[in-house]
Amino acid sequence: MSLHRRLWALAWPLILSNITVPLLGLVDTAVLGHLDSPLYLGAVALGANLFTFIFWAFGFLRMGTTGLSAQAWGAGDDDRLYRTLIQACVIGLGIGLLLFANQWWILPVGLKLMQTSAELWPQAEVYAGIRIYSAPAILIQYAITGWLIGNQKTRAALFLAVSTNIVNIVLDLFLVMGLGMRADGVALATTVAEYYSAIVGLWLCCGNRYGYVMQIMTAPELWRLDAFIRLLKFNADLFLRTILLLFTFAFFVAQGAQLGTDILAANAVLLTFLMLTSNALDGFANGAEALCGEAVGKGRLDQFKDAVRISGIWSLITAGTVSICFWLFGDWIINLLTDIESVRERALTYIVWMIALPLVGVWSYLYDGIFVGATKAKEMRNTIVLSVFFVFFPCWWLTQSFQNHGLWFSMTTFLGARGLIQWCYYRHITRHQRWLKAN
C-alpha cells in the first residue's frame, strides 16, 4: 500500500472523529444561542474555556501516549505498547482525582482569572461545579485516544468519538430543550458522555486481549516507581507547552470578555470556526503522528521524511478547502448558530479572520503531529515559548487600539509563527540520522 493510501486510511477516520468535536460545540452554541439571553452562551463559553485549560493542561497524556505507543508499534514491542497504555491511564486517573479533590479552590480561582463578570458568574459557576466531576474520565480518555492513534486503530477512535458525541448531543437537546435546563444541562450532558467514553474506550483497547493485559498489569516492572518517573519526565516539556498554549487561548477569551458581552458571545461563535479548522487539520496531523512514530520505531529516516512530505500535501489541500468553505458559507453558519442580532453582526464583522486562519495555521498543526510522533517534546516546548512571548503578546500590545480585530490578528500571527519555528527545528533534526537512535 502506498504511503498516500496509508495516510488516508489513518486520516479519514480521524478527520471524521475530530469533526464531531466542534459539531458538539455547534450544538451547544446553537441550543444556547437561541435562548432569550446571551448570558447563557457567554457563561458556557467561559466555563468551557476554563475546563479546556484545566484538562488540556494534561494533554500530554494524549500526545505522549501517541508518540510512545507509535514507536512501540513500529518496533513490534507489544509489552511496551500495553505498558504505555496502562501507565498513562493510571497517571490520568490519579491527576483526575486530585483535580476533583481540589475543586474547592480551583474553580473559583479559575473563574476569577477568566475575568468572569458579575452577570455571568452564577451560570458559569453552576456549569463548572458539574463539569469537574468528569475529570478522572476525561484524562483516562486522553490516554486511550492517544494509544488508539499510535496503535493505528483509527477506526476504533472514530467509533469512540462519534458514539460519545452522539450521547452528548442527545443529552444536550433533552436536558436543555426538553427539560428547560440552561448551562447546568450542557455541563451534565458532557459529564455523562465523558464517563461513557472512558468505559467504552477501555473495552476497545483491551476487550479481546483481557488475559494478556492482566498479565502485563501484574508484572512488577509495570509498577516500578522509576518507570512512572521516566514517563512523567518525558511529558514535562509537553505539559509546559500545553500550559502556555492554553493560557494564550484563555487570555484571548478573557480579553474578548473585556470588550463586552456581545463581543464575548461573537468570539464564542467564531472560536467554533477555529475548532472546525483545527480538528479538520488535526486529522492529517494525527495520521502523521502514527506514521512518523512508526518510522522512528523502525529507525527509518527516509520513511519519516516521506510521511512528513505526504502529510504536508494533504494538510495544505484541506486548509485551502476549509478557507473556501468559510468564505462561501460563513454568513450562513453564523446565522445558523445564533439568532441574537447583535451577536450576529459582531461575528460577521470578523469573519475575514476565519478565512485566513486555516492557510496561516496549517503548518503549526502539521508539525505538532510530526514532533509528537518523533517524541520531540523539547522542540515543541521551545516553539510555544518563542511564539507566545515574542510574537503573540507583542502583537496584542501593539494592536490594542484595534480592539477585537487586534485580538484576531495576534492569534493569526501566533499560529503562523509556530509553523515557521517548527519548520526550522524540523530542518535541524533531519540533517542526520543519529537522532533516531536517541529515541
KAFEN-V510377 format. One record per pair of residues at least 4 apart in sequence whose C-alpha atoms are under 8 Angstrom apart, sorted by sequence separation. I is the first residue (numbers start at 1). J is the second residue. If there is no record, write none. Layout:
I_J + I_J
//
This chain:
1_5 + 2_6 + 3_7 + 4_8 + 5_9 + 6_10 + 7_11 + 8_12 + 9_13 + 10_14 + 11_15 + 12_16 + 13_17 + 14_18 + 15_19 + 16_20 + 17_21 + 18_22 + 19_23 + 20_24 + 21_25 + 22_26 + 23_27 + 24_28 + 25_29 + 26_30 + 27_31 + 28_32 + 29_33 + 30_34 + 31_35 + 33_37 + 37_41 + 38_42 + 39_43 + 40_44 + 41_45 + 42_46 + 43_47 + 44_48 + 45_49 + 46_50 + 47_51 + 48_52 + 49_53 + 50_54 + 51_55 + 52_56 + 53_57 + 54_58 + 55_59 + 56_60 + 59_63 + 60_64 + 61_65 + 62_66 + 63_67 + 64_68 + 65_69 + 66_70 + 67_71 + 68_72 + 69_73 + 70_74 + 71_75 + 72_76 + 73_77 + 77_81 + 78_82 + 79_83 + 80_84 + 81_85 + 82_86 + 83_87 + 84_88 + 85_89 + 86_90 + 87_91 + 88_92 + 89_93 + 90_94 + 91_95 + 92_96 + 93_97 + 94_98 + 95_99 + 96_100 + 97_101 + 98_102 + 99_103 + 102_106 + 103_107 + 104_108 + 105_109 + 106_110 + 107_111 + 108_112 + 109_113 + 110_114 + 111_115 + 112_116 + 116_120 + 117_121 + 118_122 + 120_124 + 121_125 + 122_126 + 123_127 + 124_128 + 125_129 + 126_130 + 127_131 + 128_132 + 129_133 + 131_135 + 134_138 + 135_139 + 136_140 + 137_141 + 138_142 + 139_143 + 140_144 + 141_145 + 142_146 + 143_147 + 144_148 + 145_149 + 146_150 + 147_151 + 148_152 + 149_153 + 153_157 + 154_158 + 155_159 + 156_160 + 157_161 + 158_162 + 159_163 + 160_164 + 161_165 + 162_166 + 163_167 + 164_168 + 165_169 + 166_170 + 167_171 + 168_172 + 169_173 + 170_174 + 171_175 + 172_176 + 173_177 + 174_178 + 175_179 + 176_180 + 177_181 + 181_185 + 182_186 + 183_187 + 184_188 + 185_189 + 186_190 + 187_191 + 188_192 + 189_193 + 190_194 + 191_195 + 192_196 + 193_197 + 194_198 + 195_199 + 196_200 + 197_201 + 198_202 + 199_203 + 200_204 + 201_205 + 202_206 + 203_207 + 206_210 + 209_213 + 210_214 + 211_215 + 212_216 + 213_217 + 214_218 + 215_219 + 218_222 + 219_223 + 220_224 + 223_227 + 224_228 + 225_229 + 226_230 + 227_231 + 228_232 + 229_233 + 230_234 + 231_235 + 232_236 + 233_237 + 234_238 + 235_239 + 236_240 + 237_241 + 238_242 + 239_243 + 240_244 + 241_245 + 242_246 + 243_247 + 244_248 + 245_249 + 246_250 + 247_251 + 248_252 + 249_253 + 250_254 + 251_255 + 252_256 + 253_257 + 254_258 + 255_259 + 256_260 + 257_261 + 259_263 + 260_264 + 261_265 + 262_266 + 263_267 + 264_268 + 265_269 + 266_270 + 267_271 + 268_272 + 269_273 + 270_274 + 271_275 + 272_276 + 273_277 + 274_278 + 275_279 + 276_280 + 277_281 + 278_282 + 279_283 + 280_284 + 281_285 + 282_286 + 283_287 + 284_288 + 285_289 + 286_290 + 287_291 + 288_292 + 289_293 + 290_294 + 291_295 + 292_296 + 293_297 + 294_298 + 295_299 + 296_300 + 300_304 + 301_305 + 302_306 + 303_307 + 304_308 + 305_309 + 306_310 + 307_311 + 308_312 + 309_313 + 310_314 + 311_315 + 312_316 + 313_317 + 314_318 + 315_319 + 316_320 + 317_321 + 318_322 + 319_323 + 320_324 + 321_325 + 322_326 + 323_327 + 324_328 + 325_329 + 326_330 + 329_333 + 330_334 + 331_335 + 332_336 + 333_337 + 334_338 + 335_339 + 339_343 + 340_344 + 341_345 + 342_346 + 343_347 + 344_348 + 345_349 + 346_350 + 347_351 + 350_354 + 351_355 + 352_356 + 353_357 + 354_358 + 356_360 + 357_361 + 358_362 + 361_365 + 362_366 + 363_367 + 364_368 + 365_369 + 366_370 + 367_371 + 368_372 + 369_373 + 370_374 + 371_375 + 372_376 + 376_380 + 377_381 + 378_382 + 379_383 + 380_384 + 381_385 + 382_386 + 383_387 + 384_388 + 385_389 + 386_390 + 387_391 + 388_392 + 389_393 + 390_394 + 391_395 + 392_396 + 393_397 + 394_398 + 395_399 + 396_400 + 399_403 + 402_406 + 403_407 + 404_408 + 405_409 + 406_410 + 407_411 + 408_412 + 409_413 + 410_414 + 411_415 + 412_416 + 413_417 + 414_418 + 415_419 + 416_420 + 417_421 + 418_422 + 419_423 + 420_424 + 421_425 + 422_426 + 423_427 + 424_428 + 425_429 + 426_430 + 427_431 + 433_437 + 434_438 + 435_439 + 1_6 + 33_38 + 35_40 + 51_56 + 52_57 + 60_65 + 72_77 + 73_78 + 111_116 + 116_121 + 148_153 + 149_154 + 172_177 + 173_178 + 174_179 + 175_180 + 176_181 + 202_207 + 217_222 + 222_227 + 223_228 + 259_264 + 295_300 + 296_301 + 325_330 + 338_343 + 339_344 + 371_376 + 372_377 + 385_390 + 386_391 + 387_392 + 388_393 + 389_394 + 401_406 + 32_38 + 72_78 + 148_154 + 175_181 + 176_182 + 216_222 + 221_227 + 257_263 + 295_301 + 338_344 + 371_377 + 400_406 + 429_435 + 33_40 + 99_106 + 206_213 + 256_263 + 257_264 + 399_406 + 400_407 + 32_40 + 33_41 + 72_80 + 73_81 + 148_156 + 149_157 + 256_264 + 295_303 + 296_304 + 371_379 + 399_407 + 32_41 + 72_81 + 148_157 + 176_185 + 295_304 + 335_344 + 371_380 + 111_121 + 175_185 + 176_186 + 334_344 + 396_406 + 69_80 + 175_186 + 253_264 + 256_267 + 292_303 + 395_406 + 396_407 + 29_41 + 69_81 + 145_157 + 292_304 + 368_380 + 68_81 + 111_124 + 172_185 + 291_304 + 334_347 + 396_409 + 111_125 + 172_186 + 175_189 + 253_267 + 334_348 + 395_409 + 396_410 + 69_84 + 292_307 + 395_410 + 68_84 + 69_85 + 291_307 + 292_308 + 108_125 + 172_189 + 331_348 + 393_410 + 107_125 + 171_189 + 172_190 + 392_410 + 395_413 + 65_84 + 288_307 + 391_410 + 392_411 + 65_85 + 169_189 + 288_308 + 107_128 + 168_189 + 330_351 + 392_413 + 107_129 + 167_189 + 168_190 + 391_413 + 392_414 + 65_88 + 288_311 + 391_414 + 168_192 + 287_311 + 168_193 + 327_352 + 167_193 + 285_311 + 388_414 + 391_417 + 61_88 + 284_311 + 387_414 + 165_193 + 326_354 + 327_355 + 103_132 + 164_193 + 326_355 + 164_194 + 284_314 + 285_315 + 387_417 + 61_92 + 284_315 + 323_354 + 324_355 + 387_418 + 100_132 + 164_196 + 323_355 + 99_132 + 100_133 + 164_197 + 322_355 + 323_356 + 281_315 + 323_357 + 384_418 + 100_135 + 323_358 + 383_418 + 99_135 + 100_136 + 161_197 + 322_358 + 323_359 + 160_197 + 281_318 + 97_135 + 280_318 + 281_319 + 320_358 + 383_421 + 96_135 + 97_136 + 319_358 + 320_359 + 383_422 + 96_136 + 160_200 + 319_359 + 95_136 + 96_137 + 160_201 + 94_136 + 277_319 + 380_422 + 93_136 + 96_139 + 316_359 + 319_362 + 379_422 + 92_136 + 93_137 + 95_139 + 277_322 + 93_139 + 316_362 + 379_425 + 92_139 + 93_140 + 315_362 + 92_140 + 156_204 + 89_139 + 90_140 + 89_140 + 92_143 + 312_363 + 315_366 + 361_412 + 364_415 + 88_140 + 360_412 + 364_416 + 367_419 + 141_194 + 360_413 + 363_416 + 89_143 + 130_184 + 144_198 + 312_366 + 361_415 + 364_418 + 365_419 + 88_143 + 89_144 + 311_366 + 350_405 + 353_408 + 357_412 + 360_415 + 361_416 + 363_418 + 364_419 + 367_422 + 127_183 + 131_187 + 138_194 + 141_197 + 145_201 + 353_409 + 356_412 + 360_416 + 363_419 + 364_420 + 367_423 + 126_183 + 127_184 + 130_187 + 131_188 + 134_191 + 137_194 + 138_195 + 141_198 + 144_201 + 148_205 + 362_419 + 363_420 + 85_143 + 126_184 + 130_188 + 133_191 + 134_192 + 137_195 + 140_198 + 144_202 + 361_419 + 364_422 + 85_144 + 124_183 + 127_186 + 128_187 + 131_190 + 353_412 + 50_110 + 123_183 + 127_187 + 131_191 + 134_194 + 137_197 + 138_198 + 141_201 + 50_111 + 123_184 + 130_191 + 134_195 + 137_198 + 144_205 + 85_147 + 308_370 + 47_111 + 50_114 + 375_439 + 46_111 + 269_334 + 374_439 + 46_114 + 269_337 + 46_116 + 43_120 + 47_124 + 51_128 + 70_147 + 73_150 + 266_343 + 270_347 + 296_373 + 42_120 + 43_121 + 46_124 + 47_125 + 61_139 + 65_143 + 69_147 + 73_151 + 265_343 + 266_344 + 269_347 + 288_366 + 292_370 + 296_374 + 44_123 + 70_149 + 71_150 + 293_372 + 294_373 + 39_119 + 40_120 + 43_123 + 44_124 + 47_127 + 51_131 + 55_135 + 62_142 + 66_146 + 70_150 + 262_342 + 263_343 + 266_346 + 267_347 + 274_354 + 278_358 + 285_365 + 289_369 + 293_373 + 39_120 + 43_124 + 47_128 + 58_139 + 61_142 + 62_143 + 65_146 + 66_147 + 69_150 + 70_151 + 262_343 + 266_347 + 270_351 + 273_354 + 277_358 + 281_362 + 285_366 + 288_369 + 289_370 + 292_373 + 293_374 + 61_143 + 62_144 + 64_146 + 65_147 + 66_148 + 68_150 + 69_151 + 70_152 + 284_366 + 285_367 + 287_369 + 288_370 + 289_371 + 291_373 + 292_374 + 293_375 + 40_123 + 44_127 + 55_138 + 59_142 + 62_145 + 63_146 + 66_149 + 67_150 + 263_346 + 274_357 + 282_365 + 285_368 + 286_369 + 289_372 + 290_373 + 55_139 + 62_146 + 66_150 + 262_346 + 263_347 + 270_354 + 281_365 + 282_366 + 285_369 + 289_373 + 61_146 + 62_147 + 65_150 + 66_151 + 281_366 + 285_370 + 288_373 + 289_374 + 278_365 + 282_369 + 301_430 + 82_213 + 86_217 + 301_433 + 83_216 + 82_216 + 83_217 + 87_222 + 301_436 + 114_250 + 300_436 + 79_216 + 114_251 + 149_286 + 299_436 + 149_287 + 152_290 + 299_437 + 44_183 + 83_222 + 114_253 + 115_254 + 150_289 + 151_290 + 238_377 + 241_380 + 245_384 + 14_154 + 17_157 + 21_161 + 43_183 + 114_254 + 149_289 + 150_290 + 237_377 + 238_378 + 241_381 + 244_384 + 248_388 + 296_436 + 13_154 + 14_155 + 17_158 + 20_161 + 24_165 + 87_228 + 116_257 + 149_290 + 237_378 + 240_381 + 241_382 + 244_385 + 263_404 + 10_152 + 13_155 + 16_158 + 17_159 + 20_162 + 27_169 + 31_173 + 40_182 + 115_257 + 235_377 + 238_380 + 297_439 + 10_153 + 11_154 + 14_157 + 18_161 + 40_183 + 150_293 + 234_377 + 237_380 + 238_381 + 241_384 + 245_388 + 296_439 + 10_154 + 13_157 + 14_158 + 17_161 + 21_165 + 24_168 + 28_172 + 237_381 + 241_385 + 244_388 + 259_403 + 10_155 + 13_158 + 17_162 + 20_165 + 24_169 + 27_172 + 31_176 + 259_404 + 31_177 + 256_404 + 32_182 + 256_407 + 255_407 + 252_407 + 28_186 + 64_234 + 64_235 + 61_235 + 64_238 + 60_235 + 63_238 + 60_238 + 59_238 + 60_239 + 59_239 + 58_239 + 57_239 + 60_242 + 59_242 + 58_242 + 57_242 + 56_242 + 57_243 + 56_243 + 57_246 + 53_243 + 56_246 + 53_246 + 52_246 + 53_247 + 53_250 + 50_250 + 49_250 + 49_253 + 46_253 + 42_261 + 70_289 + 74_293 + 75_294 + 45_265 + 70_290 + 74_294 + 70_291 + 73_294 + 74_295 + 39_261 + 42_264 + 67_289 + 71_293 + 72_294 + 74_296 + 75_297 + 38_261 + 42_265 + 45_268 + 66_289 + 67_290 + 70_293 + 71_294 + 74_297 + 75_298 + 38_262 + 41_265 + 66_290 + 70_294 + 71_295 + 73_297 + 74_298 + 68_293 + 71_296 + 72_297 + 42_268 + 67_293 + 71_297 + 38_265 + 41_268 + 70_297 + 71_298 + 29_268 + 29_269 + 26_272 + 25_272 + 22_272 + 22_275 + 23_276 + 22_276 + 19_276 + 22_279 + 21_279 + 19_279 + 18_279 + 19_280 + 18_280 + 15_279 + 16_280 + 18_282 + 15_280 + 18_283 + 15_281 + 15_282 + 16_283 + 14_282 + 15_283 + 14_283 + 15_284 + 13_283 + 14_284 + 12_283 + 11_283 + 14_286 + 11_284 + 14_287 + 11_286 + 11_287 + 7_284 + 10_287 + 8_287 + 7_287 + 7_288 + 7_291 + 38_340 + 71_373 + 3_306 + 7_310 + 70_373 + 3_307 + 7_311 + 33_337 + 34_338 + 33_338 + 34_339 + 67_372 + 68_373 + 4_310 + 30_336 + 33_339 + 34_340 + 66_372 + 67_373 + 3_310 + 30_337 + 33_340 + 66_373 + 67_374 + 68_375 + 29_337 + 30_338 + 64_372 + 67_375 + 29_338 + 63_372 + 26_337 + 64_375
//
